[in-house]
Amino acid sequence: GRDFGAGLKSIVGGELTGYTEMMEEARDIAMQRMEEEAKRLGADGIVGIRFSTSAIMQGAAEVMAYGTAVKFK
């Protein structure tokens, strides 16, 4: 359903809200995984956080979160 709606939106223009929601969820998951990994390493926080997205095939994208785990003295 989302693909059909996105096809129509691409013709008439406008935000693809279904895809926006999926990308927001993907960003939240990436952030959560990064936080879990930092906790596993014993970090107190994460600095320099950035996100990257890329299309891996038609209709599919990936979201990556990067940051530096830090430990305070």
PyMOL Python script that loads the backbone (N, CA, C, O; Angstrom):
from pymol import cmd

cmd.read_pdbstr("""\
ATOM      1  N   GLY A   1       0.804  -1.194   0.000  1.00  0.00           N
ATOM      2  CA  GLY A   1       0.000   0.000   0.000  1.00  0.00           C
ATOM      3  C   GLY A   1       0.844   1.254   0.000  1.00  0.00           C
ATOM      4  O   GLY A   1       0.537   2.217  -0.702  1.00  0.00           O
ATOM      5  N   ARG A   2       1.911   1.245   0.787  1.00  0.00           N
ATOM      6  CA  ARG A   2       2.754   2.444   0.867  1.00  0.00           C
ATOM      7  C   ARG A   2       3.429   2.725  -0.462  1.00  0.00           C
ATOM      8  O   ARG A   2       3.568   3.881  -0.859  1.00  0.00           O
ATOM      9  N   ASP A   3       3.854   1.666  -1.157  1.00  0.00           N
ATOM     10  CA  ASP A   3       4.504   1.859  -2.453  1.00  0.00           C
ATOM     11  C   ASP A   3       3.550   2.475  -3.464  1.00  0.00           C
ATOM     12  O   ASP A   3       3.942   3.344  -4.242  1.00  0.00           O
ATOM     13  N   PHE A   4       2.285   2.024  -3.456  1.00  0.00           N
ATOM     14  CA  PHE A   4       1.293   2.576  -4.378  1.00  0.00           C
ATOM     15  C   PHE A   4       1.060   4.050  -4.070  1.00  0.00           C
ATOM     16  O   PHE A   4       1.032   4.889  -4.970  1.00  0.00           O
ATOM     17  N   GLY A   5       0.893   4.350  -2.781  1.00  0.00           N
ATOM     18  CA  GLY A   5       0.688   5.740  -2.371  1.00  0.00           C
ATOM     19  C   GLY A   5       1.894   6.601  -2.701  1.00  0.00           C
ATOM     20  O   GLY A   5       1.745   7.749  -3.120  1.00  0.00           O
ATOM     21  N   ALA A   6       3.082   6.058  -2.517  1.00  0.00           N
ATOM     22  CA  ALA A   6       4.304   6.799  -2.835  1.00  0.00           C
ATOM     23  C   ALA A   6       4.395   7.074  -4.328  1.00  0.00           C
ATOM     24  O   ALA A   6       4.843   8.144  -4.738  1.00  0.00           O
ATOM     25  N   GLY A   7       3.972   6.113  -5.143  1.00  0.00           N
ATOM     26  CA  GLY A   7       3.974   6.316  -6.592  1.00  0.00           C
ATOM     27  C   GLY A   7       3.076   7.465  -6.989  1.00  0.00           C
ATOM     28  O   GLY A   7       3.442   8.286  -7.830  1.00  0.00           O
ATOM     29  N   LEU A   8       1.897   7.527  -6.385  1.00  0.00           N
ATOM     30  CA  LEU A   8       0.983   8.645  -6.664  1.00  0.00           C
ATOM     31  C   LEU A   8       1.563   9.967  -6.191  1.00  0.00           C
ATOM     32  O   LEU A   8       1.470  10.973  -6.895  1.00  0.00           O
ATOM     33  N   LYS A   9       2.157   9.974  -5.011  1.00  0.00           N
ATOM     34  CA  LYS A   9       2.746  11.204  -4.473  1.00  0.00           C
ATOM     35  C   LYS A   9       3.889  11.687  -5.349  1.00  0.00           C
ATOM     36  O   LYS A   9       4.080  12.892  -5.509  1.00  0.00           O
ATOM     37  N   SER A  10       4.652  10.760  -5.917  1.00  0.00           N
ATOM     38  CA  SER A  10       5.776  11.177  -6.751  1.00  0.00           C
ATOM     39  C   SER A  10       5.291  11.867  -8.022  1.00  0.00           C
ATOM     40  O   SER A  10       6.010  12.671  -8.615  1.00  0.00           O
ATOM     41  N   ILE A  11       4.083  11.552  -8.427  1.00  0.00           N
ATOM     42  CA  ILE A  11       3.516  12.195  -9.620  1.00  0.00           C
ATOM     43  C   ILE A  11       2.997  13.584  -9.282  1.00  0.00           C
ATOM     44  O   ILE A  11       3.276  14.544 -10.001  1.00  0.00           O
ATOM     45  N   VAL A  12       2.245  13.697  -8.194  1.00  0.00           N
ATOM     46  CA  VAL A  12       1.602  14.979  -7.853  1.00  0.00           C
ATOM     47  C   VAL A  12       2.417  15.804  -6.884  1.00  0.00           C
ATOM     48  O   VAL A  12       2.131  16.987  -6.700  1.00  0.00           O
ATOM     49  N   GLY A  13       3.419  15.221  -6.261  1.00  0.00           N
ATOM     50  CA  GLY A  13       4.260  15.947  -5.311  1.00  0.00           C
ATOM     51  C   GLY A  13       3.741  15.830  -3.897  1.00  0.00           C
ATOM     52  O   GLY A  13       2.626  15.361  -3.668  1.00  0.00           O
ATOM     53  N   GLY A  14       4.549  16.254  -2.958  1.00  0.00           N
ATOM     54  CA  GLY A  14       4.181  16.207  -1.551  1.00  0.00           C
ATOM     55  C   GLY A  14       5.051  15.244  -0.776  1.00  0.00           C
ATOM     56  O   GLY A  14       5.819  14.466  -1.342  1.00  0.00           O
ATOM     57  N   GLU A  15       4.910  15.319   0.535  1.00  0.00           N
ATOM     58  CA  GLU A  15       5.700  14.463   1.422  1.00  0.00           C
ATOM     59  C   GLU A  15       5.183  13.031   1.369  1.00  0.00           C
ATOM     60  O   GLU A  15       3.976  12.793   1.332  1.00  0.00           O
ATOM     61  N   LEU A  16       6.099  12.097   1.367  1.00  0.00           N
ATOM     62  CA  LEU A  16       5.758  10.680   1.415  1.00  0.00           C
ATOM     63  C   LEU A  16       5.710  10.277   2.894  1.00  0.00           C
ATOM     64  O   LEU A  16       6.682   9.744   3.430  1.00  0.00           O
ATOM     65  N   THR A  17       4.581  10.533   3.543  1.00  0.00           N
ATOM     66  CA  THR A  17       4.494  10.376   4.991  1.00  0.00           C
ATOM     67  C   THR A  17       4.777   8.949   5.445  1.00  0.00           C
ATOM     68  O   THR A  17       5.374   8.753   6.504  1.00  0.00           O
ATOM     69  N   GLY A  18       4.368   7.960   4.680  1.00  0.00           N
ATOM     70  CA  GLY A  18       4.663   6.575   5.047  1.00  0.00           C
ATOM     71  C   GLY A  18       6.150   6.317   5.109  1.00  0.00           C
ATOM     72  O   GLY A  18       6.635   5.672   6.039  1.00  0.00           O
ATOM     73  N   TYR A  19       6.881   6.818   4.119  1.00  0.00           N
ATOM     74  CA  TYR A  19       8.327   6.653   4.104  1.00  0.00           C
ATOM     75  C   TYR A  19       8.987   7.495   5.188  1.00  0.00           C
ATOM     76  O   TYR A  19       9.961   7.064   5.805  1.00  0.00           O
ATOM     77  N   THR A  20       8.463   8.687   5.422  1.00  0.00           N
ATOM     78  CA  THR A  20       8.987   9.531   6.490  1.00  0.00           C
ATOM     79  C   THR A  20       8.893   8.809   7.827  1.00  0.00           C
ATOM     80  O   THR A  20       9.847   8.810   8.605  1.00  0.00           O
ATOM     81  N   GLU A  21       7.756   8.197   8.093  1.00  0.00           N
ATOM     82  CA  GLU A  21       7.562   7.460   9.338  1.00  0.00           C
ATOM     83  C   GLU A  21       8.521   6.274   9.433  1.00  0.00           C
ATOM     84  O   GLU A  21       9.095   6.025  10.493  1.00  0.00           O
ATOM     85  N   MET A  22       8.696   5.544   8.334  1.00  0.00           N
ATOM     86  CA  MET A  22       9.616   4.404   8.347  1.00  0.00           C
ATOM     87  C   MET A  22      11.053   4.861   8.591  1.00  0.00           C
ATOM     88  O   MET A  22      11.790   4.206   9.329  1.00  0.00           O
ATOM     89  N   MET A  23      11.459   5.975   7.982  1.00  0.00           N
ATOM     90  CA  MET A  23      12.819   6.464   8.174  1.00  0.00           C
ATOM     91  C   MET A  23      13.025   6.956   9.604  1.00  0.00           C
ATOM     92  O   MET A  23      14.099   6.756  10.172  1.00  0.00           O
ATOM     93  N   GLU A  24      12.024   7.592  10.191  1.00  0.00           N
ATOM     94  CA  GLU A  24      12.119   8.015  11.587  1.00  0.00           C
ATOM     95  C   GLU A  24      12.269   6.800  12.507  1.00  0.00           C
ATOM     96  O   GLU A  24      13.069   6.817  13.443  1.00  0.00           O
ATOM     97  N   GLU A  25      11.506   5.764  12.237  1.00  0.00           N
ATOM     98  CA  GLU A  25      11.602   4.536  13.038  1.00  0.00           C
ATOM     99  C   GLU A  25      12.980   3.899  12.867  1.00  0.00           C
ATOM    100  O   GLU A  25      13.579   3.443  13.842  1.00  0.00           O
ATOM    101  N   ALA A  26      13.481   3.865  11.642  1.00  0.00           N
ATOM    102  CA  ALA A  26      14.807   3.305  11.382  1.00  0.00           C
ATOM    103  C   ALA A  26      15.882   4.101  12.108  1.00  0.00           C
ATOM    104  O   ALA A  26      16.821   3.517  12.650  1.00  0.00           O
ATOM    105  N   ARG A  27      15.758   5.431  12.128  1.00  0.00           N
ATOM    106  CA  ARG A  27      16.723   6.275  12.834  1.00  0.00           C
ATOM    107  C   ARG A  27      16.681   5.987  14.337  1.00  0.00           C
ATOM    108  O   ARG A  27      17.725   5.904  14.983  1.00  0.00           O
ATOM    109  N   ASP A  28      15.478   5.833  14.890  1.00  0.00           N
ATOM    110  CA  ASP A  28      15.337   5.525  16.314  1.00  0.00           C
ATOM    111  C   ASP A  28      15.970   4.175  16.653  1.00  0.00           C
ATOM    112  O   ASP A  28      16.630   4.038  17.683  1.00  0.00           O
ATOM    113  N   ILE A  29      15.770   3.188  15.796  1.00  0.00           N
ATOM    114  CA  ILE A  29      16.356   1.855  16.014  1.00  0.00           C
ATOM    115  C   ILE A  29      17.881   1.929  15.954  1.00  0.00           C
ATOM    116  O   ILE A  29      18.566   1.334  16.786  1.00  0.00           O
ATOM    117  N   ALA A  30      18.413   2.661  14.969  1.00  0.00           N
ATOM    118  CA  ALA A  30      19.867   2.801  14.836  1.00  0.00           C
ATOM    119  C   ALA A  30      20.450   3.477  16.073  1.00  0.00           C
ATOM    120  O   ALA A  30      21.502   3.071  16.568  1.00  0.00           O
ATOM    121  N   MET A  31      19.768   4.505  16.573  1.00  0.00           N
ATOM    122  CA  MET A  31      20.226   5.215  17.768  1.00  0.00           C
ATOM    123  C   MET A  31      20.186   4.285  18.987  1.00  0.00           C
ATOM    124  O   MET A  31      21.115   4.275  19.795  1.00  0.00           O
ATOM    125  N   GLN A  32      19.125   3.519  19.112  1.00  0.00           N
ATOM    126  CA  GLN A  32      18.992   2.588  20.230  1.00  0.00           C
ATOM    127  C   GLN A  32      20.109   1.544  20.200  1.00  0.00           C
ATOM    128  O   GLN A  32      20.692   1.229  21.237  1.00  0.00           O
ATOM    129  N   ARG A  33      20.404   1.015  19.032  1.00  0.00           N
ATOM    130  CA  ARG A  33      21.474   0.018  18.911  1.00  0.00           C
ATOM    131  C   ARG A  33      22.826   0.617  19.268  1.00  0.00           C
ATOM    132  O   ARG A  33      23.646  -0.035  19.914  1.00  0.00           O
ATOM    133  N   MET A  34      23.061   1.864  18.848  1.00  0.00           N
ATOM    134  CA  MET A  34      24.320   2.526  19.175  1.00  0.00           C
ATOM    135  C   MET A  34      24.430   2.737  20.686  1.00  0.00           C
ATOM    136  O   MET A  34      25.498   2.528  21.262  1.00  0.00           O
ATOM    137  N   GLU A  35      23.336   3.149  21.333  1.00  0.00           N
ATOM    138  CA  GLU A  35      23.338   3.342  22.778  1.00  0.00           C
ATOM    139  C   GLU A  35      23.603   2.031  23.513  1.00  0.00           C
ATOM    140  O   GLU A  35      24.360   2.004  24.483  1.00  0.00           O
ATOM    141  N   GLU A  36      22.982   0.942  23.055  1.00  0.00           N
ATOM    142  CA  GLU A  36      23.193  -0.368  23.676  1.00  0.00           C
ATOM    143  C   GLU A  36      24.648  -0.806  23.551  1.00  0.00           C
ATOM    144  O   GLU A  36      25.214  -1.358  24.495  1.00  0.00           O
ATOM    145  N   GLU A  37      25.251  -0.564  22.399  1.00  0.00           N
ATOM    146  CA  GLU A  37      26.655  -0.932  22.193  1.00  0.00           C
ATOM    147  C   GLU A  37      27.553  -0.092  23.101  1.00  0.00           C
ATOM    148  O   GLU A  37      28.512  -0.618  23.664  1.00  0.00           O
ATOM    149  N   ALA A  38      27.264   1.196  23.253  1.00  0.00           N
ATOM    150  CA  ALA A  38      28.057   2.049  24.134  1.00  0.00           C
ATOM    151  C   ALA A  38      27.951   1.564  25.586  1.00  0.00           C
ATOM    152  O   ALA A  38      28.951   1.539  26.303  1.00  0.00           O
ATOM    153  N   LYS A  39      26.756   1.183  26.015  1.00  0.00           N
ATOM    154  CA  LYS A  39      26.587   0.651  27.374  1.00  0.00           C
ATOM    155  C   LYS A  39      27.372  -0.636  27.546  1.00  0.00           C
ATOM    156  O   LYS A  39      27.993  -0.853  28.586  1.00  0.00           O
ATOM    157  N   ARG A  40      27.349  -1.492  26.531  1.00  0.00           N
ATOM    158  CA  ARG A  40      28.091  -2.752  26.588  1.00  0.00           C
ATOM    159  C   ARG A  40      29.588  -2.499  26.754  1.00  0.00           C
ATOM    160  O   ARG A  40      30.290  -3.274  27.402  1.00  0.00           O
ATOM    161  N   LEU A  41      30.064  -1.412  26.163  1.00  0.00           N
ATOM    162  CA  LEU A  41      31.482  -1.060  26.255  1.00  0.00           C
ATOM    163  C   LEU A  41      31.814  -0.336  27.563  1.00  0.00           C
ATOM    164  O   LEU A  41      32.982  -0.065  27.843  1.00  0.00           O
ATOM    165  N   GLY A  42      30.797  -0.026  28.357  1.00  0.00           N
ATOM    166  CA  GLY A  42      31.020   0.688  29.618  1.00  0.00           C
ATOM    167  C   GLY A  42      31.116   2.190  29.465  1.00  0.00           C
ATOM    168  O   GLY A  42      31.653   2.865  30.343  1.00  0.00           O
ATOM    169  N   ALA A  43      30.615   2.721  28.384  1.00  0.00           N
ATOM    170  CA  ALA A  43      30.684   4.161  28.130  1.00  0.00           C
ATOM    171  C   ALA A  43      29.665   4.915  28.980  1.00  0.00           C
ATOM    172  O   ALA A  43      28.627   4.378  29.366  1.00  0.00           O
ATOM    173  N   ASP A  44      29.992   6.167  29.256  1.00  0.00           N
ATOM    174  CA  ASP A  44      29.076   7.046  29.978  1.00  0.00           C
ATOM    175  C   ASP A  44      28.217   7.883  29.034  1.00  0.00           C
ATOM    176  O   ASP A  44      27.187   8.424  29.436  1.00  0.00           O
ATOM    177  N   GLY A  45      28.643   7.984  27.792  1.00  0.00           N
ATOM    178  CA  GLY A  45      27.902   8.772  26.817  1.00  0.00           C
ATOM    179  C   GLY A  45      28.445   8.587  25.422  1.00  0.00           C
ATOM    180  O   GLY A  45      29.394   7.836  25.196  1.00  0.00           O
ATOM    181  N   ILE A  46      27.823   9.287  24.489  1.00  0.00           N
ATOM    182  CA  ILE A  46      28.233   9.231  23.081  1.00  0.00           C
ATOM    183  C   ILE A  46      28.336  10.661  22.582  1.00  0.00           C
ATOM    184  O   ILE A  46      27.431  11.466  22.808  1.00  0.00           O
ATOM    185  N   VAL A  47      29.426  10.983  21.907  1.00  0.00           N
ATOM    186  CA  VAL A  47      29.611  12.316  21.339  1.00  0.00           C
ATOM    187  C   VAL A  47      29.791  12.208  19.828  1.00  0.00           C
ATOM    188  O   VAL A  47      30.092  11.137  19.301  1.00  0.00           O
ATOM    189  N   GLY A  48      29.603  13.320  19.148  1.00  0.00           N
ATOM    190  CA  GLY A  48      29.816  13.369  17.703  1.00  0.00           C
ATOM    191  C   GLY A  48      28.862  12.485  16.933  1.00  0.00           C
ATOM    192  O   GLY A  48      29.254  11.838  15.962  1.00  0.00           O
ATOM    193  N   ILE A  49      27.609  12.454  17.362  1.00  0.00           N
ATOM    194  CA  ILE A  49      26.631  11.577  16.710  1.00  0.00           C
ATOM    195  C   ILE A  49      26.257  12.132  15.339  1.00  0.00           C
ATOM    196  O   ILE A  49      26.016  13.329  15.182  1.00  0.00           O
ATOM    197  N   ARG A  50      26.214  11.250  14.361  1.00  0.00           N
ATOM    198  CA  ARG A  50      25.763  11.630  13.017  1.00  0.00           C
ATOM    199  C   ARG A  50      25.033  10.439  12.395  1.00  0.00           C
ATOM    200  O   ARG A  50      25.224   9.288  12.786  1.00  0.00           O
ATOM    201  N   PHE A  51      24.217  10.751  11.445  1.00  0.00           N
ATOM    202  CA  PHE A  51      23.422   9.736  10.765  1.00  0.00           C
ATOM    203  C   PHE A  51      23.761   9.731   9.293  1.00  0.00           C
ATOM    204  O   PHE A  51      24.128  10.756   8.719  1.00  0.00           O
ATOM    205  N   SER A  52      23.633   8.571   8.694  1.00  0.00           N
ATOM    206  CA  SER A  52      23.853   8.418   7.265  1.00  0.00           C
ATOM    207  C   SER A  52      22.748   7.536   6.709  1.00  0.00           C
ATOM    208  O   SER A  52      22.354   6.551   7.333  1.00  0.00           O
ATOM    209  N   THR A  53      22.256   7.889   5.549  1.00  0.00           N
ATOM    210  CA  THR A  53      21.258   7.061   4.885  1.00  0.00           C
ATOM    211  C   THR A  53      21.729   6.775   3.470  1.00  0.00           C
ATOM    212  O   THR A  53      22.438   7.575   2.859  1.00  0.00           O
ATOM    213  N   SER A  54      21.327   5.636   2.968  1.00  0.00           N
ATOM    214  CA  SER A  54      21.634   5.308   1.581  1.00  0.00           C
ATOM    215  C   SER A  54      20.593   4.331   1.061  1.00  0.00           C
ATOM    216  O   SER A  54      20.045   3.515   1.802  1.00  0.00           O
ATOM    217  N   ALA A  55      20.344   4.440  -0.219  1.00  0.00           N
ATOM    218  CA  ALA A  55      19.439   3.510  -0.881  1.00  0.00           C
ATOM    219  C   ALA A  55      20.243   2.260  -1.226  1.00  0.00           C
ATOM    220  O   ALA A  55      21.288   2.344  -1.872  1.00  0.00           O
ATOM    221  N   ILE A  56      19.752   1.107  -0.792  1.00  0.00           N
ATOM    222  CA  ILE A  56      20.487  -0.127  -1.072  1.00  0.00           C
ATOM    223  C   ILE A  56      19.891  -0.889  -2.247  1.00  0.00           C
ATOM    224  O   ILE A  56      20.557  -1.736  -2.842  1.00  0.00           O
ATOM    225  N   MET A  57      18.650  -0.594  -2.579  1.00  0.00           N
ATOM    226  CA  MET A  57      17.989  -1.109  -3.778  1.00  0.00           C
ATOM    227  C   MET A  57      16.691  -0.325  -3.930  1.00  0.00           C
ATOM    228  O   MET A  57      16.310   0.422  -3.028  1.00  0.00           O
ATOM    229  N   GLN A  58      16.031  -0.482  -5.023  1.00  0.00           N
ATOM    230  CA  GLN A  58      14.794   0.254  -5.236  1.00  0.00           C
ATOM    231  C   GLN A  58      13.782  -0.120  -4.152  1.00  0.00           C
ATOM    232  O   GLN A  58      13.472  -1.294  -3.951  1.00  0.00           O
ATOM    233  N   GLY A  59      13.279   0.890  -3.465  1.00  0.00           N
ATOM    234  CA  GLY A  59      12.295   0.668  -2.416  1.00  0.00           C
ATOM    235  C   GLY A  59      12.885   0.275  -1.073  1.00  0.00           C
ATOM    236  O   GLY A  59      12.145  -0.050  -0.145  1.00  0.00           O
ATOM    237  N   ALA A  60      14.219   0.299  -0.954  1.00  0.00           N
ATOM    238  CA  ALA A  60      14.859  -0.063   0.314  1.00  0.00           C
ATOM    239  C   ALA A  60      16.000   0.906   0.611  1.00  0.00           C
ATOM    240  O   ALA A  60      16.777   1.266  -0.273  1.00  0.00           O
ATOM    241  N   ALA A  61      16.082   1.316   1.863  1.00  0.00           N
ATOM    242  CA  ALA A  61      17.147   2.215   2.295  1.00  0.00           C
ATOM    243  C   ALA A  61      17.669   1.731   3.638  1.00  0.00           C
ATOM    244  O   ALA A  61      17.006   0.966   4.339  1.00  0.00           O
ATOM    245  N   GLU A  62      18.866   2.187   3.988  1.00  0.00           N
ATOM    246  CA  GLU A  62      19.424   1.865   5.286  1.00  0.00           C
ATOM    247  C   GLU A  62      19.754   3.160   6.009  1.00  0.00           C
ATOM    248  O   GLU A  62      20.054   4.179   5.387  1.00  0.00           O
ATOM    249  N   VAL A  63      19.695   3.102   7.323  1.00  0.00           N
ATOM    250  CA  VAL A  63      20.041   4.234   8.175  1.00  0.00           C
ATOM    251  C   VAL A  63      21.134   3.768   9.117  1.00  0.00           C
ATOM    252  O   VAL A  63      21.005   2.731   9.768  1.00  0.00           O
ATOM    253  N   MET A  64      22.212   4.536   9.189  1.00  0.00           N
ATOM    254  CA  MET A  64      23.318   4.195  10.080  1.00  0.00           C
ATOM    255  C   MET A  64      23.550   5.348  11.046  1.00  0.00           C
ATOM    256  O   MET A  64      23.468   6.516  10.666  1.00  0.00           O
ATOM    257  N   ALA A  65      23.838   5.013  12.289  1.00  0.00           N
ATOM    258  CA  ALA A  65      24.169   6.010  13.302  1.00  0.00           C
ATOM    259  C   ALA A  65      25.628   5.813  13.690  1.00  0.00           C
ATOM    260  O   ALA A  65      26.068   4.690  13.940  1.00  0.00           O
ATOM    261  N   TYR A  66      26.375   6.913  13.739  1.00  0.00           N
ATOM    262  CA  TYR A  66      27.783   6.877  14.107  1.00  0.00           C
ATOM    263  C   TYR A  66      28.002   7.785  15.300  1.00  0.00           C
ATOM    264  O   TYR A  66      27.330   8.807  15.435  1.00  0.00           O
ATOM    265  N   GLY A  67      28.920   7.429  16.152  1.00  0.00           N
ATOM    266  CA  GLY A  67      29.276   8.285  17.274  1.00  0.00           C
ATOM    267  C   GLY A  67      30.490   7.697  17.980  1.00  0.00           C
ATOM    268  O   GLY A  67      30.931   6.588  17.680  1.00  0.00           O
ATOM    269  N   THR A  68      31.010   8.461  18.913  1.00  0.00           N
ATOM    270  CA  THR A  68      32.165   8.033  19.691  1.00  0.00           C
ATOM    271  C   THR A  68      31.727   7.813  21.134  1.00  0.00           C
ATOM    272  O   THR A  68      31.248   8.736  21.792  1.00  0.00           O
ATOM    273  N   ALA A  69      31.893   6.589  21.619  1.00  0.00           N
ATOM    274  CA  ALA A  69      31.567   6.271  23.001  1.00  0.00           C
ATOM    275  C   ALA A  69      32.660   6.859  23.891  1.00  0.00           C
ATOM    276  O   ALA A  69      33.847   6.715  23.598  1.00  0.00           O
ATOM    277  N   VAL A  70      32.254   7.529  24.987  1.00  0.00           N
ATOM    278  CA  VAL A  70      33.219   8.154  25.895  1.00  0.00           C
ATOM    279  C   VAL A  70      32.975   7.698  27.322  1.00  0.00           C
ATOM    280  O   VAL A  70      31.859   7.343  27.702  1.00  0.00           O
ATOM    281  N   LYS A  71      34.042   7.716  28.097  1.00  0.00           N
ATOM    282  CA  LYS A  71      33.986   7.394  29.528  1.00  0.00           C
ATOM    283  C   LYS A  71      34.535   8.607  30.273  1.00  0.00           C
ATOM    284  O   LYS A  71      35.646   9.058  29.994  1.00  0.00           O
ATOM    285  N   PHE A  72      33.766   9.130  31.211  1.00  0.00           N
ATOM    286  CA  PHE A  72      34.193  10.293  31.993  1.00  0.00           C
ATOM    287  C   PHE A  72      34.997   9.825  33.188  1.00  0.00           C
ATOM    288  O   PHE A  72      34.725   8.769  33.760  1.00  0.00           O
ATOM    289  N   LYS A  73      36.001  10.627  33.567  1.00  0.00           N
ATOM    290  CA  LYS A  73      36.834  10.282  34.731  1.00  0.00           C
ATOM    291  C   LYS A  73      36.177  10.741  35.999  1.00  0.00           C
ATOM    292  O   LYS A  73      36.723  10.542  37.084  1.00  0.00           O
TER     293      LYS A  73
END
""", "prot")
cmd.dss("prot")
cmd.show_as("cartoon", "prot")
cmd.util.cbc("prot")
cmd.orient("prot")
